[in-house]
């Protein structure tokens, strides 16, 4: 996986992150579509059915079942459509980054920056380490892409001619 001469480590890491995101959303979309097709609206209950037959008072199995509520078939289909949309978005972004398309950097910059106010709101409303990590990562991505686009060495040359 050799990077092109004008591709920085940051862009390579961002392309890897987008590629992993695409795989995640592919798995999520397929899983949700399979659950919808099989009419499984309470997946953990089916997963732990044998365990609960042997011990209906299994504390861990019962806790896990109650943590994931029953979901309607319509909600499964809606979530699958959303996961598919995110899959397409991540595939386009990852492919654009791997191919060195400058427009994708601008696209990711705007897209990521647009979510930062919402992430700040969520951190104020209900703070968590995970949310803080995502916020910091997105601020770093926006900062990196902004500095990259403002740098004279990255705004001229072959990248603009693609």
C-alpha positions, 0 to 999 in steps of 0.5 A: 500500500504505497502512497503516492508522492503527494499523499501525506500520512494524514490523508492515508490515515483518513483514507484507512478510517473511511475504508474501515467505516465503509466495512462497518456500514456494509456489515451493519446494512447486511445485518439489518437487512437479514434481520428484516428478511427473517422477521427477527425483531428481537435479535438478542432474544433469539440469540439467547433462546437456548441459554434461557431454555436451560436457565430462564433466570440467567441474569446476564442473558436477561439483562442483555435482552432488556438492554436491546428493546424490540424493534419494528420491521419498519425500523430495521428497514429504515436503519438498513437504508441509513446504513446503506447511505453511509456505506455509499458515502464512506466508499466515495470518500475512501475511493476519492482519498485513495485516488488523490481527488482534492474535491474529496478533501473539501467534501470531508472538511465541510461534512466533518465541520458541520457535525462539530456543533452537534457534537459539542451540544451532545457533550454538554447534554450528556458527556462521555469519554467516547463523545469527547474522543469523537469530538477531538478526532473530528476537530483534528480532522477539520484542523488538518484538512484546513491547514492542508488546503491552505498550504501552497504546496498542496493546492497546486500541481497535479492534484488539481488536474485530476 
